[in-house]
């Protein structure tokens, strides 16, 4: 079921609580908002504000304590088992601060892996992986290298290509420029933003100013709550 009103994610009274000793900590505390399709959204906040937890909930890496998350008309807070796996493999792509590339695989093999898990034929996944790597600026000479022989910026480009492997609607980034120098970080921000031109929705948890400045919408989080939601003109069109 596809939502056609320009909204791809609807969050309604969403909470996620963790137990710490005898105390309950509200990492996400009753938040509600809608996210526009095909835009770049930044979730800003200090460490511990709840932004990474919120991202994990949208990616179905974690389950809410209460409330709902609807993505393209599907309540993902109610999916389990195979439904969760299918959602994570097909609907969302993940880009993390620490890249999480598999060290004993080449750049090409890392990008091919999600397609293999999704049942794509070997010939097709190899061709697509090469195309995706070229698109993010990883040429043939680098595609056969393992992650340890790539720079941080190159590894993050491979991670972005991997996130795109199964053509997801949503790209989720958790501090994707956190381990990069400012110049490389800006290039990664522009690369992520360029994905919106293909209709992708890019949601990034960050404290980096350059990402918030480039975003079409900014959610500011503090103590598990969304304190400010700013929508810029480009996101309204």
C-alpha positions in Angstrom: 0.0 0.0 0.0 1.6 3.3 -1.1 0.8 6.7 0.4 0.2 9.2 -2.3 -0.2 12.4 -0.2 3.5 13.2 0.0 4.0 11.7 3.4 6.1 8.5 3.7 6.5 8.2 7.5 3.8 8.9 10.1 4.8 8.6 13.8 2.0 8.8 16.3 2.6 9.1 20.1 5.7 7.0 19.8 7.6 6.0 22.9 10.6 3.7 23.6 11.6 3.1 27.2 14.7 1.3 28.5 15.3 -0.2 31.9 18.5 1.0 33.7 18.8 -0.6 37.1 15.5 0.2 38.8 14.8 3.2 36.6 12.8 3.5 33.4 14.5 5.8 30.9 12.3 7.3 28.1 14.7 7.4 25.1 11.8 8.4 22.9 8.9 10.0 24.8 5.5 10.3 23.1 6.5 11.9 19.8 4.3 12.5 16.8 5.2 13.9 13.4 5.0 13.2 9.6 7.9 13.0 7.2 7.7 14.1 3.5 8.5 11.7 0.7 11.6 12.2 -1.4 13.2 14.8 0.9 16.2 14.9 3.2 15.3 15.1 6.9 17.8 15.7 9.7 17.1 14.6 13.3 19.3 16.8 15.5 20.1 16.6 19.1 22.9 16.1 21.7 24.1 12.6 22.6 21.4 10.9 24.6 18.6 13.0 23.1 16.9 9.9 21.5 17.7 10.6 17.9 19.5 7.3 17.2 16.7 5.3 19.0 14.2 7.1 16.9 16.1 6.1 13.8 16.3 2.5 14.9 12.6 2.5 15.5 11.9 3.7 11.9 14.3 1.1 10.6 12.6 -1.7 12.6 15.8 -2.4 14.4 14.0 -1.9 17.6 10.4 -2.1 18.8 8.4 0.7 20.4 7.1 0.5 23.9 3.9 2.3 22.7 2.6 4.2 19.8 2.8 3.5 16.0 5.1 4.1 13.0 3.4 3.9 9.7 5.6 3.7 6.5 3.8 3.7 3.2 0.6 2.7 4.9 2.2 -0.2 6.8 2.3 -0.2 10.6 5.9 -1.4 11.1 5.5 -1.5 14.9 3.3 -4.6 14.3 5.5 -6.6 12.0 7.5 -9.6 13.2 9.9 -12.3 12.0 9.9 -12.6 8.2 8.0 -9.3 7.8 10.7 -7.4 9.7 13.4 -9.0 7.5 11.6 -8.2 4.3 11.0 -4.6 5.4 14.7 -4.1 6.4 16.0 -5.7 3.2 13.6 -4.0 0.8 12.1 -0.8 2.2 15.1 0.8 4.0 18.9 1.1 3.6 21.2 1.8 6.5 24.3 4.0 6.6 26.2 4.1 9.9 29.0 6.2 11.4 31.3 3.2 11.6 30.5 1.9 8.1 30.1 -1.7 9.2 31.5 -3.1 6.1 32.5 -6.8 6.3 36.3 -6.8 6.5 37.0 -10.0 4.6 34.9 -9.0 1.6 35.8 -6.6 -1.2 33.9 -3.4 -1.8 32.1 -5.1 -4.6 31.2 -8.1 -2.5 29.9 -5.9 0.3 27.5 -4.2 -2.0 26.4 -7.5 -3.6 25.5 -9.0 -0.2 22.1 -7.4 0.4 21.0 -8.4 -3.1 22.1 -12.0 -2.4 20.1 -12.0 0.8 17.2 -10.7 -1.3 17.4 -13.5 -3.8 18.9 -11.5 -6.8 20.7 -13.6 -9.4 24.6 -13.5 -9.2 25.0 -11.9 -12.7 22.4 -9.2 -11.9 23.8 -8.4 -8.5 27.3 -8.1 -9.7 26.4 -5.7 -12.6 24.2 -3.6 -10.3 26.9 -3.4 -7.6 29.4 -2.2 -10.1 27.0 0.5 -11.3 26.2 1.7 -7.8 29.8 1.9 -6.8 30.6 3.9 -9.9 27.7 6.2 -9.1 29.1 7.0 -5.6 32.6 7.6 -7.0 34.2 4.2 -6.4 35.9 3.2 -9.7 36.9 -0.3 -10.8 40.4 -0.1 -9.3 38.9 0.3 -5.8 36.1 -2.2 -6.1 38.3 -5.2 -5.6 39.8 -3.7 -2.4 38.8 -4.8 1.1 37.7 -2.0 3.5 41.1 -1.7 5.3 42.6 -0.6 2.0 40.1 2.2 1.5 40.0 5.6 3.1 37.2 6.6 5.5 35.4 8.6 2.8 35.7 5.7 0.4 34.4 3.2 3.0 31.3 5.5 3.6 30.7 5.7 -0.2 30.7 1.9 -0.3 28.3 1.8 2.6 26.0 4.2 0.8 26.1 2.0 -2.4 25.3 -1.0 -0.2 22.4 0.8 1.3 21.0 1.4 -2.2 21.5 -2.2 -3.3 17.9 -3.3 -3.1 16.4 0.0 -4.2 14.9 1.1 -0.9 12.5 4.0 -0.6 14.2 5.3 2.6 17.9 5.7 3.5 18.6 5.9 7.2 21.9 7.5 8.3 23.2 7.4 11.9 25.9 10.1 12.2 27.2 9.2 8.7 29.8 11.9 8.7 30.9 11.4 12.3 34.2 9.7 11.5 35.1 11.9 8.5 37.1 15.1 8.2 34.9 18.2 7.3 35.8 18.3 3.6 35.0 14.6 3.1 31.9 14.9 5.3 30.5 17.7 3.1 31.0 15.5 0.0 29.1 12.6 1.7 26.3 15.1 2.7 26.0 16.2 -1.0 25.9 12.5 -2.1 23.2 11.7 0.4 21.2 14.8 -0.7 21.5 13.8 -4.3 19.6 10.6 -3.6 16.4 12.7 -3.1 16.5 13.6 -6.8 15.7 9.9 -7.4 12.8 10.1 -5.0 14.6 8.5 -2.1 13.7 9.8 1.4 16.9 10.4 3.4 16.6 10.5 7.2 19.8 11.3 9.1 20.4 11.4 12.9 23.2 13.9 13.4 24.6 16.8 15.4 26.5 18.0 12.3 25.5 21.5 11.2 26.3 20.9 7.5 23.6 18.1 7.4 21.0 20.2 9.1 21.8 23.1 6.8 21.3 21.0 3.7 18.2 19.2 4.9 14.6 20.0 3.7 13.3 19.4 7.2 14.8 19.4 10.7 13.5 17.6 13.8 15.2 18.8 17.0 15.2 16.3 19.8 15.8 16.8 23.5 15.3 14.3 26.3 13.3 12.0 24.0 10.9 14.6 22.7 10.8 16.5 19.4 11.1 20.1 20.5 11.1 21.8 17.1 10.2 20.6 13.6 11.3 23.0 10.8 10.1 22.5 7.3 11.9 24.5 4.6 10.4 25.7 1.4 12.0 23.0 -0.8 10.1 20.3 1.3 6.7 21.9 0.8 6.8 21.8 -3.0 
